[in-house]
Every structure is written in structure tokens, then in C-alpha cells.
């Protein structure tokens, strides 16, 4: 893993180690899934987008209630996710014209 992938992996790992997340099988499984994607070589920005979307879905389905560690993780990965979304948006628009 490169430096950015390692940083994102560390953020996920830190959130995963939180006791409230450990006791929630849905959240623990979610974080393991995306950590595994990074370990298998998935592009870190894409993992951030997918994880960001998954956290958003979790928040919506749980009335915006989540462990603080999950919110902290979301805040940390959001810049990478937004950058990826912006890049894909520009690519889409450039391909239209």
C-alpha cells in the first residue's frame, strides 16, 4: 500500500477498534469490508467514496445515530471521496463534449 492507502487503512482500523463499533456487527462488518478492499489493492479514493456512501446510508437508516468514531472516520475520508467525485464529474462532462 502507498502512503495515502496506508493512512485511510489506519483511519478505518482506528474506527474499527472503537468499542461501540466492535459491539455493532453491522458497522464492524462494513469497516472490515472496506479495509479488505484496500488490502487487495483497490484505489483508495474509490474506497473512500464507497465507504462514505455506506456510512451515509447507515446514518439515514439509523436516524443519524452513530458512534463518534464513525463520524470521525467519515470526516477524515470525505476530502478524498469528494476529490474522486469531482474528478469523475469532470471526466464525464469532458467526454460529453
WORACOR-V101491 format. One record per run of one state. SS is the DSSP state (alpha for helix, beta for strand, coil for the rest). FROM is the first residue (numbers start at 1). LEN is the number of residues. If there is no record, write none. Layout:
{{SS & FROM & LEN} {SS & FROM & LEN}}
//
This chain:
{{coil & 1 & 2} {alpha & 3 & 14} {coil & 17 & 2} {alpha & 19 & 4} {coil & 23 & 2} {alpha & 25 & 15} {coil & 40 & 4} {alpha & 44 & 18} {coil & 62 & 6} {alpha & 68 & 29} {coil & 97 & 1}}
//
